[in-house]
Amino acid sequence: MIIRAFSVFEGIVYHCGLVDGANPCRPTLEVDAVIRAGDADAGPLLLPLADYAALAGGVEAVRPCIDRFRAAGRLVDHLGVAHLAFPFWTPVSLEGP
């Protein structure tokens, strides 16, 4: 599964879209957004778990993946909301605005 982030602020993915829905238990993140100091340098990028589930096809589609993410330490709580952490991500464009 490939998810493309369009806006990131202080480590949180706010807007994203699905590029490829295959293999929802192996999500990768591409970032096509302006990244400023403080947006991606303080740890992994976080995608709300609800957004991930919606992109992957719903709760039933991701249910088998959740335990794997939890065991790998990729499920984190941020301000009371569950997020999927992406410690590694791929920039789509390295050119600035």
Gaussian input, Z-matrix of N, CA and C with variables (Angstrom, degrees):
# hf/3-21g

backbone

0 1
 N
 C     1     B1
 C     2     B2     1     A1
 N     3     B3     2     A2     1     D1
 C     4     B4     3     A3     2     D2
 C     5     B5     4     A4     3     D3
 N     6     B6     5     A5     4     D4
 C     7     B7     6     A6     5     D5
 C     8     B8     7     A7     6     D6
 N     9     B9     8     A8     7     D7
 C    10    B10     9     A9     8     D8
 C    11    B11    10    A10     9     D9
 N    12    B12    11    A11    10    D10
 C    13    B13    12    A12    11    D11
 C    14    B14    13    A13    12    D12
 N    15    B15    14    A14    13    D13
 C    16    B16    15    A15    14    D14
 C    17    B17    16    A16    15    D15
 N    18    B18    17    A17    16    D16
 C    19    B19    18    A18    17    D17
 C    20    B20    19    A19    18    D18
 N    21    B21    20    A20    19    D19
 C    22    B22    21    A21    20    D20
 C    23    B23    22    A22    21    D21
 N    24    B24    23    A23    22    D22
 C    25    B25    24    A24    23    D23
 C    26    B26    25    A25    24    D24
 N    27    B27    26    A26    25    D25
 C    28    B28    27    A27    26    D26
 C    29    B29    28    A28    27    D27
 N    30    B30    29    A29    28    D28
 C    31    B31    30    A30    29    D29
 C    32    B32    31    A31    30    D30
 N    33    B33    32    A32    31    D31
 C    34    B34    33    A33    32    D32
 C    35    B35    34    A34    33    D33
 N    36    B36    35    A35    34    D34
 C    37    B37    36    A36    35    D35
 C    38    B38    37    A37    36    D36
 N    39    B39    38    A38    37    D37
 C    40    B40    39    A39    38    D38
 C    41    B41    40    A40    39    D39
 N    42    B42    41    A41    40    D40
 C    43    B43    42    A42    41    D41
 C    44    B44    43    A43    42    D42
 N    45    B45    44    A44    43    D43
 C    46    B46    45    A45    44    D44
 C    47    B47    46    A46    45    D45
 N    48    B48    47    A47    46    D46
 C    49    B49    48    A48    47    D47
 C    50    B50    49    A49    48    D48
 N    51    B51    50    A50    49    D49
 C    52    B52    51    A51    50    D50
 C    53    B53    52    A52    51    D51
 N    54    B54    53    A53    52    D52
 C    55    B55    54    A54    53    D53
 C    56    B56    55    A55    54    D54
 N    57    B57    56    A56    55    D55
 C    58    B58    57    A57    56    D56
 C    59    B59    58    A58    57    D57
 N    60    B60    59    A59    58    D58
 C    61    B61    60    A60    59    D59
 C    62    B62    61    A61    60    D60
 N    63    B63    62    A62    61    D61
 C    64    B64    63    A63    62    D62
 C    65    B65    64    A64    63    D63
 N    66    B66    65    A65    64    D64
 C    67    B67    66    A66    65    D65
 C    68    B68    67    A67    66    D66
 N    69    B69    68    A68    67    D67
 C    70    B70    69    A69    68    D68
 C    71    B71    70    A70    69    D69
 N    72    B72    71    A71    70    D70
 C    73    B73    72    A72    71    D71
 C    74    B74    73    A73    72    D72
 N    75    B75    74    A74    73    D73
 C    76    B76    75    A75    74    D74
 C    77    B77    76    A76    75    D75
 N    78    B78    77    A77    76    D76
 C    79    B79    78    A78    77    D77
 C    80    B80    79    A79    78    D78
 N    81    B81    80    A80    79    D79
 C    82    B82    81    A81    80    D80
 C    83    B83    82    A82    81    D81
 N    84    B84    83    A83    82    D82
 C    85    B85    84    A84    83    D83
 C    86    B86    85    A85    84    D84
 N    87    B87    86    A86    85    D85
 C    88    B88    87    A87    86    D86
 C    89    B89    88    A88    87    D87
 N    90    B90    89    A89    88    D88
 C    91    B91    90    A90    89    D89
 C    92    B92    91    A91    90    D90
 N    93    B93    92    A92    91    D91
 C    94    B94    93    A93    92    D92
 C    95    B95    94    A94    93    D93
 N    96    B96    95    A95    94    D94
 C    97    B97    96    A96    95    D95
 C    98    B98    97    A97    96    D96
 N    99    B99    98    A98    97    D97
 C   100   B100    99    A99    98    D98
 C   101   B101   100   A100    99    D99
 N   102   B102   101   A101   100   D100
 C   103   B103   102   A102   101   D101
 C   104   B104   103   A103   102   D102
 N   105   B105   104   A104   103   D103
 C   106   B106   105   A105   104   D104
 C   107   B107   106   A106   105   D105
 N   108   B108   107   A107   106   D106
 C   109   B109   108   A108   107   D107
 C   110   B110   109   A109   108   D108
 N   111   B111   110   A110   109   D109
 C   112   B112   111   A111   110   D110
 C   113   B113   112   A112   111   D111
 N   114   B114   113   A113   112   D112
 C   115   B115   114   A114   113   D113
 C   116   B116   115   A115   114   D114
 N   117   B117   116   A116   115   D115
 C   118   B118   117   A117   116   D116
 C   119   B119   118   A118   117   D117
 N   120   B120   119   A119   118   D118
 C   121   B121   120   A120   119   D119
 C   122   B122   121   A121   120   D120
 N   123   B123   122   A122   121   D121
 C   124   B124   123   A123   122   D122
 C   125   B125   124   A124   123   D123
 N   126   B126   125   A125   124   D124
 C   127   B127   126   A126   125   D125
 C   128   B128   127   A127   126   D126
 N   129   B129   128   A128   127   D127
 C   130   B130   129   A129   128   D128
 C   131   B131   130   A130   129   D129
 N   132   B132   131   A131   130   D130
 C   133   B133   132   A132   131   D131
 C   134   B134   133   A133   132   D132
 N   135   B135   134   A134   133   D133
 C   136   B136   135   A135   134   D134
 C   137   B137   136   A136   135   D135
 N   138   B138   137   A137   136   D136
 C   139   B139   138   A138   137   D137
 C   140   B140   139   A139   138   D138
 N   141   B141   140   A140   139   D139
 C   142   B142   141   A141   140   D140
 C   143   B143   142   A142   141   D141
 N   144   B144   143   A143   142   D142
 C   145   B145   144   A144   143   D143
 C   146   B146   145   A145   144   D144
 N   147   B147   146   A146   145   D145
 C   148   B148   147   A147   146   D146
 C   149   B149   148   A148   147   D147
 N   150   B150   149   A149   148   D148
 C   151   B151   150   A150   149   D149
 C   152   B152   151   A151   150   D150
 N   153   B153   152   A152   151   D151
 C   154   B154   153   A153   152   D152
 C   155   B155   154   A154   153   D153
 N   156   B156   155   A155   154   D154
 C   157   B157   156   A156   155   D155
 C   158   B158   157   A157   156   D156
 N   159   B159   158   A158   157   D157
 C   160   B160   159   A159   158   D158
 C   161   B161   160   A160   159   D159
 N   162   B162   161   A161   160   D160
 C   163   B163   162   A162   161   D161
 C   164   B164   163   A163   162   D162
 N   165   B165   164   A164   163   D163
 C   166   B166   165   A165   164   D164
 C   167   B167   166   A166   165   D165
 N   168   B168   167   A167   166   D166
 C   169   B169   168   A168   167   D167
 C   170   B170   169   A169   168   D168
 N   171   B171   170   A170   169   D169
 C   172   B172   171   A171   170   D170
 C   173   B173   172   A172   171   D171
 N   174   B174   173   A173   172   D172
 C   175   B175   174   A174   173   D173
 C   176   B176   175   A175   174   D174
 N   177   B177   176   A176   175   D175
 C   178   B178   177   A177   176   D176
 C   179   B179   178   A178   177   D177
 N   180   B180   179   A179   178   D178
 C   181   B181   180   A180   179   D179
 C   182   B182   181   A181   180   D180
 N   183   B183   182   A182   181   D181
 C   184   B184   183   A183   182   D182
 C   185   B185   184   A184   183   D183
 N   186   B186   185   A185   184   D184
 C   187   B187   186   A186   185   D185
 C   188   B188   187   A187   186   D186
 N   189   B189   188   A188   187   D187
 C   190   B190   189   A189   188   D188
 C   191   B191   190   A190   189   D189
 N   192   B192   191   A191   190   D190
 C   193   B193   192   A192   191   D191
 C   194   B194   193   A193   192   D192
 N   195   B195   194   A194   193   D193
 C   196   B196   195   A195   194   D194
 C   197   B197   196   A196   195   D195
 N   198   B198   197   A197   196   D196
 C   199   B199   198   A198   197   D197
 C   200   B200   199   A199   198   D198
 N   201   B201   200   A200   199   D199
 C   202   B202   201   A201   200   D200
 C   203   B203   202   A202   201   D201
 N   204   B204   203   A203   202   D202
 C   205   B205   204   A204   203   D203
 C   206   B206   205   A205   204   D204
 N   207   B207   206   A206   205   D205
 C   208   B208   207   A207   206   D206
 C   209   B209   208   A208   207   D207
 N   210   B210   209   A209   208   D208
 C   211   B211   210   A210   209   D209
 C   212   B212   211   A211   210   D210
 N   213   B213   212   A212   211   D211
 C   214   B214   213   A213   212   D212
 C   215   B215   214   A214   213   D213
 N   216   B216   215   A215   214   D214
 C   217   B217   216   A216   215   D215
 C   218   B218   217   A217   216   D216
 N   219   B219   218   A218   217   D217
 C   220   B220   219   A219   218   D218
 C   221   B221   220   A220   219   D219
 N   222   B222   221   A221   220   D220
 C   223   B223   222   A222   221   D221
 C   224   B224   223   A223   222   D222
 N   225   B225   224   A224   223   D223
 C   226   B226   225   A225   224   D224
 C   227   B227   226   A226   225   D225
 N   228   B228   227   A227   226   D226
 C   229   B229   228   A228   227   D227
 C   230   B230   229   A229   228   D228
 N   231   B231   230   A230   229   D229
 C   232   B232   231   A231   230   D230
 C   233   B233   232   A232   231   D231
 N   234   B234   233   A233   232   D232
 C   235   B235   234   A234   233   D233
 C   236   B236   235   A235   234   D234
 N   237   B237   236   A236   235   D235
 C   238   B238   237   A237   236   D236
 C   239   B239   238   A238   237   D237
 N   240   B240   239   A239   238   D238
 C   241   B241   240   A240   239   D239
 C   242   B242   241   A241   240   D240
 N   243   B243   242   A242   241   D241
 C   244   B244   243   A243   242   D242
 C   245   B245   244   A244   243   D243
 N   246   B246   245   A245   244   D244
 C   247   B247   246   A246   245   D245
 C   248   B248   247   A247   246   D246
 N   249   B249   248   A248   247   D247
 C   250   B250   249   A249   248   D248
 C   251   B251   250   A250   249   D249
 N   252   B252   251   A251   250   D250
 C   253   B253   252   A252   251   D251
 C   254   B254   253   A253   252   D252
 N   255   B255   254   A254   253   D253
 C   256   B256   255   A255   254   D254
 C   257   B257   256   A256   255   D255
 N   258   B258   257   A257   256   D256
 C   259   B259   258   A258   257   D257
 C   260   B260   259   A259   258   D258
 N   261   B261   260   A260   259   D259
 C   262   B262   261   A261   260   D260
 C   263   B263   262   A262   261   D261
 N   264   B264   263   A263   262   D262
 C   265   B265   264   A264   263   D263
 C   266   B266   265   A265   264   D264
 N   267   B267   266   A266   265   D265
 C   268   B268   267   A267   266   D266
 C   269   B269   268   A268   267   D267
 N   270   B270   269   A269   268   D268
 C   271   B271   270   A270   269   D269
 C   272   B272   271   A271   270   D270
 N   273   B273   272   A272   271   D271
 C   274   B274   273   A273   272   D272
 C   275   B275   274   A274   273   D273
 N   276   B276   275   A275   274   D274
 C   277   B277   276   A276   275   D275
 C   278   B278   277   A277   276   D276
 N   279   B279   278   A278   277   D277
 C   280   B280   279   A279   278   D278
 C   281   B281   280   A280   279   D279
 N   282   B282   281   A281   280   D280
 C   283   B283   282   A282   281   D281
 C   284   B284   283   A283   282   D282
 N   285   B285   284   A284   283   D283
 C   286   B286   285   A285   284   D284
 C   287   B287   286   A286   285   D285
 N   288   B288   287   A287   286   D286
 C   289   B289   288   A288   287   D287
 C   290   B290   289   A289   288   D288

   B1=1.4466
   B2=1.5236
   B3=1.3075
   B4=1.4575
   B5=1.5273
   B6=1.3182
   B7=1.4584
   B8=1.5225
   B9=1.3265
   B10=1.4620
   B11=1.5222
   B12=1.3334
   B13=1.4611
   B14=1.5240
   B15=1.3283
   B16=1.4586
   B17=1.5250
   B18=1.3248
   B19=1.4596
   B20=1.5227
   B21=1.3340
   B22=1.4590
   B23=1.5228
   B24=1.3202
   B25=1.4580
   B26=1.5187
   B27=1.3261
   B28=1.4601
   B29=1.5293
   B30=1.3255
   B31=1.4525
   B32=1.5109
   B33=1.3240
   B34=1.4688
   B35=1.5316
   B36=1.3318
   B37=1.4594
   B38=1.5262
   B39=1.3221
   B40=1.4593
   B41=1.5207
   B42=1.3219
   B43=1.4590
   B44=1.5188
   B45=1.3280
   B46=1.4630
   B47=1.5217
   B48=1.3188
   B49=1.4549
   B50=1.5193
   B51=1.2965
   B52=1.4613
   B53=1.5271
   B54=1.3362
   B55=1.4537
   B56=1.5220
   B57=1.3340
   B58=1.4687
   B59=1.5251
   B60=1.3144
   B61=1.4584
   B62=1.5176
   B63=1.3338
   B64=1.4624
   B65=1.5326
   B66=1.3104
   B67=1.4673
   B68=1.5243
   B69=1.3199
   B70=1.4703
   B71=1.5332
   B72=1.3223
   B73=1.4671
   B74=1.5290
   B75=1.3281
   B76=1.4745
   B77=1.5334
   B78=1.3346
   B79=1.4581
   B80=1.5287
   B81=1.3213
   B82=1.4567
   B83=1.5279
   B84=1.3093
   B85=1.4589
   B86=1.5157
   B87=1.3263
   B88=1.4567
   B89=1.5263
   B90=1.3137
   B91=1.4611
   B92=1.5221
   B93=1.3176
   B94=1.4563
   B95=1.5249
   B96=1.3224
   B97=1.4569
   B98=1.5173
   B99=1.3012
   B100=1.4577
   B101=1.5264
   B102=1.3179
   B103=1.4635
   B104=1.5245
   B105=1.3094
   B106=1.4569
   B107=1.5255
   B108=1.3107
   B109=1.4619
   B110=1.5319
   B111=1.3239
   B112=1.4575
   B113=1.5153
   B114=1.3251
   B115=1.4640
   B116=1.5226
   B117=1.3280
   B118=1.4693
   B119=1.5232
   B120=1.3230
   B121=1.4594
   B122=1.5218
   B123=1.3074
   B124=1.4607
   B125=1.5264
   B126=1.3114
   B127=1.4589
   B128=1.5049
   B129=1.3266
   B130=1.4720
   B131=1.5229
   B132=1.3229
   B133=1.4572
   B134=1.5240
   B135=1.3129
   B136=1.4575
   B137=1.5176
   B138=1.3242
   B139=1.4643
   B140=1.5201
   B141=1.3380
   B142=1.4656
   B143=1.5384
   B144=1.3224
   B145=1.4560
   B146=1.5229
   B147=1.3219
   B148=1.4709
   B149=1.5263
   B150=1.3326
   B151=1.4642
   B152=1.5238
   B153=1.3316
   B154=1.4675
   B155=1.5303
   B156=1.3336
   B157=1.4640
   B158=1.5250
   B159=1.3170
   B160=1.4665
   B161=1.5261
   B162=1.3304
   B163=1.4561
   B164=1.5310
   B165=1.3313
   B166=1.4613
   B167=1.5256
   B168=1.3206
   B169=1.4540
   B170=1.5062
   B171=1.3044
   B172=1.4576
   B173=1.5129
   B174=1.3060
   B175=1.4700
   B176=1.5283
   B177=1.3095
   B178=1.4667
   B179=1.5268
   B180=1.3102
   B181=1.4631
   B182=1.5245
   B183=1.3270
   B184=1.4706
   B185=1.5293
   B186=1.3106
   B187=1.4697
   B188=1.5328
   B189=1.3373
   B190=1.4683
   B191=1.5334
   B192=1.3116
   B193=1.4676
   B194=1.5266
   B195=1.3062
   B196=1.4635
   B197=1.5263
   B198=1.3346
   B199=1.4710
   B200=1.5243
   B201=1.3082
   B202=1.4642
   B203=1.5321
   B204=1.3238
   B205=1.4642
   B206=1.5328
   B207=1.3200
   B208=1.4683
   B209=1.5249
   B210=1.3266
   B211=1.4690
   B212=1.5252
   B213=1.3201
   B214=1.4609
   B215=1.5318
   B216=1.3271
   B217=1.4577
   B218=1.5172
   B219=1.3165
   B220=1.4692
   B221=1.5224
   B222=1.3212
   B223=1.4565
   B224=1.5194
   B225=1.3148
   B226=1.4526
   B227=1.5236
   B228=1.3153
   B229=1.4507
   B230=1.5242
   B231=1.3108
   B232=1.4633
   B233=1.5198
   B234=1.3230
   B235=1.4666
   B236=1.5236
   B237=1.3377
   B238=1.4571
   B239=1.5172
   B240=1.3234
   B241=1.4675
   B242=1.5292
   B243=1.3268
   B244=1.4648
   B245=1.5287
   B246=1.3300
   B247=1.4617
   B248=1.5164
   B249=1.3141
   B250=1.4544
   B251=1.5215
   B252=1.3392
   B253=1.4596
   B254=1.5252
   B255=1.3194
   B256=1.4511
   B257=1.5302
   B258=1.3444
   B259=1.4659
   B260=1.5256
   B261=1.3166
   B262=1.4601
   B263=1.5197
   B264=1.3231
   B265=1.4529
   B266=1.5179
   B267=1.3199
   B268=1.4609
   B269=1.5219
   B270=1.3320
   B271=1.4701
   B272=1.5265
   B273=1.3127
   B274=1.4672
   B275=1.5210
   B276=1.3193
   B277=1.4532
   B278=1.5183
   B279=1.3054
   B280=1.4587
   B281=1.5269
   B282=1.3241
   B283=1.4658
   B284=1.5121
   B285=1.3111
   B286=1.4548
   B287=1.5106
   B288=1.3262
   B289=1.4633
   B290=1.5117
   A1=107.82
   A2=116.08
   A3=121.18
   A4=108.46
   A5=115.07
   A6=122.62
   A7=106.88
   A8=117.18
   A9=120.46
   A10=109.14
   A11=115.42
   A12=121.99
   A13=109.20
   A14=115.96
   A15=121.57
   A16=112.63
   A17=117.22
   A18=120.26
   A19=109.16
   A20=113.45
   A21=122.08
   A22=106.97
   A23=116.05
   A24=120.56
   A25=108.44
   A26=115.61
   A27=122.92
   A28=112.35
   A29=116.15
   A30=122.17
   A31=116.24
   A32=117.75
   A33=121.42
   A34=109.18
   A35=116.14
   A36=121.98
   A37=107.16
   A38=115.89
   A39=120.45
   A40=113.66
   A41=117.70
   A42=121.16
   A43=107.91
   A44=115.92
   A45=119.64
   A46=109.60
   A47=114.80
   A48=120.77
   A49=110.22
   A50=115.33
   A51=121.90
   A52=109.76
   A53=116.38
   A54=121.94
   A55=109.84
   A56=116.42
   A57=122.10
   A58=107.48
   A59=117.18
   A60=121.71
   A61=115.65
   A62=118.10
   A63=120.60
   A64=110.18
   A65=116.53
   A66=123.91
   A67=113.27
   A68=118.85
   A69=120.64
   A70=113.83
   A71=118.11
   A72=119.97
   A73=112.57
   A74=116.65
   A75=121.24
   A76=109.36
   A77=116.41
   A78=118.78
   A79=112.14
   A80=115.50
   A81=121.72
   A82=107.24
   A83=114.98
   A84=120.36
   A85=110.26
   A86=114.94
   A87=122.06
   A88=106.76
   A89=116.67
   A90=119.72
   A91=109.35
   A92=115.32
   A93=123.01
   A94=106.60
   A95=115.17
   A96=121.72
   A97=109.32
   A98=115.37
   A99=120.25
   A100=106.87
   A101=115.37
   A102=120.90
   A103=107.46
   A104=116.23
   A105=121.38
   A106=109.39
   A107=116.68
   A108=121.03
   A109=109.68
   A110=115.38
   A111=120.97
   A112=114.39
   A113=117.84
   A114=120.05
   A115=113.17
   A116=117.53
   A117=118.94
   A118=112.77
   A119=117.64
   A120=118.83
   A121=113.58
   A122=118.46
   A123=121.00
   A124=112.68
   A125=117.50
   A126=119.91
   A127=110.62
   A128=116.52
   A129=119.89
   A130=111.66
   A131=115.25
   A132=120.10
   A133=107.59
   A134=116.78
   A135=122.30
   A136=110.88
   A137=115.13
   A138=122.82
   A139=107.41
   A140=118.11
   A141=118.65
   A142=110.74
   A143=115.72
   A144=121.10
   A145=111.25
   A146=117.55
   A147=120.70
   A148=111.11
   A149=117.24
   A150=120.06
   A151=110.65
   A152=115.85
   A153=119.97
   A154=110.41
   A155=117.19
   A156=120.65
   A157=111.34
   A158=117.31
   A159=120.39
   A160=110.77
   A161=117.42
   A162=120.84
   A163=112.09
   A164=116.43
   A165=121.55
   A166=113.15
   A167=117.62
   A168=119.23
   A169=114.90
   A170=118.31
   A171=121.39
   A172=113.83
   A173=114.08
   A174=121.83
   A175=111.85
   A176=117.34
   A177=119.93
   A178=111.82
   A179=116.83
   A180=120.05
   A181=111.99
   A182=117.60
   A183=120.08
   A184=113.69
   A185=117.66
   A186=120.46
   A187=112.17
   A188=120.62
   A189=119.69
   A190=113.16
   A191=117.80
   A192=121.87
   A193=112.63
   A194=117.60
   A195=122.09
   A196=112.32
   A197=118.05
   A198=119.91
   A199=111.54
   A200=117.39
   A201=121.23
   A202=110.30
   A203=116.83
   A204=120.20
   A205=111.16
   A206=115.74
   A207=120.09
   A208=110.29
   A209=117.59
   A210=121.52
   A211=111.64
   A212=116.99
   A213=121.37
   A214=112.26
   A215=117.76
   A216=120.93
   A217=114.09
   A218=116.59
   A219=120.39
   A220=113.73
   A221=118.21
   A222=120.55
   A223=108.31
   A224=116.15
   A225=121.05
   A226=109.89
   A227=114.74
   A228=121.39
   A229=107.93
   A230=116.39
   A231=121.31
   A232=107.84
   A233=116.06
   A234=122.46
   A235=111.96
   A236=116.29
   A237=121.40
   A238=115.48
   A239=117.12
   A240=121.36
   A241=108.74
   A242=117.02
   A243=121.39
   A244=109.31
   A245=114.89
   A246=122.16
   A247=109.83
   A248=115.74
   A249=122.66
   A250=106.75
   A251=116.59
   A252=122.05
   A253=110.34
   A254=114.93
   A255=122.65
   A256=107.86
   A257=117.11
   A258=119.07
   A259=111.98
   A260=117.06
   A261=122.43
   A262=107.91
   A263=116.29
   A264=121.96
   A265=108.00
   A266=115.52
   A267=121.35
   A268=110.13
   A269=117.32
   A270=118.09
   A271=109.94
   A272=117.02
   A273=121.22
   A274=109.30
   A275=117.28
   A276=121.20
   A277=108.63
   A278=116.91
   A279=120.72
   A280=112.49
   A281=116.41
   A282=119.68
   A283=110.01
   A284=116.72
   A285=122.41
   A286=111.93
   A287=115.93
   A288=120.26
   A289=111.69
   D1=132.85
   D2=177.38
   D3=-119.35
   D4=124.47
   D5=178.55
   D6=-113.42
   D7=134.54
   D8=177.98
   D9=-111.52
   D10=122.46
   D11=178.01
   D12=-86.68
   D13=133.89
   D14=179.00
   D15=-106.98
   D16=-20.95
   D17=174.18
   D18=-146.35
   D19=134.48
   D20=-179.58
   D21=-134.79
   D22=132.71
   D23=177.55
   D24=-141.30
   D25=124.14
   D26=179.29
   D27=49.41
   D28=43.82
   D29=174.11
   D30=84.80
   D31=-0.60
   D32=-178.59
   D33=-108.92
   D34=132.99
   D35=174.41
   D36=-83.43
   D37=117.83
   D38=-178.10
   D39=-97.68
   D40=-34.67
   D41=178.99
   D42=-133.24
   D43=134.81
   D44=-179.32
   D45=-155.76
   D46=168.30
   D47=178.48
   D48=-144.80
   D49=161.81
   D50=-179.85
   D51=-88.34
   D52=127.88
   D53=176.25
   D54=-98.43
   D55=-43.78
   D56=-178.80
   D57=-146.76
   D58=121.70
   D59=-175.93
   D60=-89.95
   D61=1.03
   D62=-179.31
   D63=-70.13
   D64=146.00
   D65=176.74
   D66=58.33
   D67=64.66
   D68=-177.43
   D69=-63.36
   D70=-18.93
   D71=178.42
   D72=-82.65
   D73=-1.81
   D74=178.12
   D75=-128.58
   D76=62.90
   D77=-177.59
   D78=-73.96
   D79=140.97
   D80=172.35
   D81=-122.55
   D82=153.44
   D83=-176.84
   D84=-118.42
   D85=126.43
   D86=171.13
   D87=-107.58
   D88=141.86
   D89=-178.50
   D90=-117.42
   D91=117.40
   D92=176.09
   D93=-118.68
   D94=66.04
   D95=-174.93
   D96=-145.87
   D97=158.83
   D98=173.05
   D99=-74.22
   D100=123.94
   D101=179.29
   D102=-111.27
   D103=119.74
   D104=179.00
   D105=-107.04
   D106=167.56
   D107=178.40
   D108=-53.38
   D109=130.86
   D110=-179.59
   D111=93.76
   D112=-13.50
   D113=-178.35
   D114=-81.18
   D115=-31.08
   D116=-174.22
   D117=-142.40
   D118=15.16
   D119=-175.29
   D120=-108.43
   D121=6.37
   D122=-177.47
   D123=-112.73
   D124=25.19
   D125=-179.94
   D126=131.87
   D127=-165.92
   D128=-177.42
   D129=-70.03
   D130=157.94
   D131=170.93
   D132=-80.36
   D133=141.67
   D134=-175.71
   D135=-115.20
   D136=129.37
   D137=175.86
   D138=-113.68
   D139=125.27
   D140=178.06
   D141=-52.47
   D142=134.42
   D143=-177.57
   D144=-59.13
   D145=-34.75
   D146=178.35
   D147=-63.87
   D148=-38.02
   D149=177.52
   D150=-66.33
   D151=-44.03
   D152=177.32
   D153=-58.07
   D154=-46.86
   D155=-178.66
   D156=-62.38
   D157=-41.00
   D158=179.40
   D159=-64.20
   D160=-42.35
   D161=178.97
   D162=-65.86
   D163=-33.29
   D164=-176.11
   D165=-82.66
   D166=-8.53
   D167=177.94
   D168=112.80
   D169=9.95
   D170=176.01
   D171=112.92
   D172=173.29
   D173=-175.64
   D174=-59.83
   D175=-42.12
   D176=-178.57
   D177=-64.54
   D178=-33.53
   D179=-179.77
   D180=-69.17
   D181=-31.29
   D182=-176.98
   D183=-100.46
   D184=-8.24
   D185=-178.06
   D186=-51.74
   D187=-44.17
   D188=179.37
   D189=-66.57
   D190=-19.55
   D191=-175.86
   D192=-86.28
   D193=-26.89
   D194=-171.29
   D195=-59.06
   D196=-46.43
   D197=-179.80
   D198=-62.71
   D199=-36.84
   D200=177.89
   D201=-64.89
   D202=-43.95
   D203=178.16
   D204=-63.57
   D205=-41.91
   D206=-179.88
   D207=-62.96
   D208=-44.42
   D209=-179.99
   D210=-64.58
   D211=-31.30
   D212=179.97
   D213=-84.76
   D214=-2.22
   D215=-179.20
   D216=76.33
   D217=21.77
   D218=-177.10
   D219=-94.09
   D220=-5.69
   D221=174.64
   D222=-99.16
   D223=120.46
   D224=-178.28
   D225=-129.76
   D226=153.47
   D227=176.17
   D228=-98.47
   D229=128.33
   D230=175.25
   D231=-131.48
   D232=113.33
   D233=-178.99
   D234=55.57
   D235=37.81
   D236=176.58
   D237=81.82
   D238=7.61
   D239=-179.38
   D240=-119.18
   D241=133.90
   D242=178.45
   D243=-73.60
   D244=134.51
   D245=-179.97
   D246=-130.67
   D247=150.89
   D248=171.78
   D249=-95.83
   D250=124.01
   D251=-176.53
   D252=-89.88
   D253=137.79
   D254=175.30
   D255=-118.86
   D256=91.87
   D257=-179.98
   D258=-67.67
   D259=-23.28
   D260=178.05
   D261=-125.94
   D262=140.15
   D263=178.99
   D264=-151.13
   D265=164.82
   D266=-175.35
   D267=-116.42
   D268=123.05
   D269=174.50
   D270=-73.73
   D271=136.66
   D272=179.36
   D273=-81.70
   D274=-39.25
   D275=179.30
   D276=-135.95
   D277=134.17
   D278=179.82
   D279=-96.52
   D280=-0.47
   D281=179.84
   D282=-85.81
   D283=139.86
   D284=178.71
   D285=-83.80
   D286=178.48
   D287=-179.89
   D288=-70.31

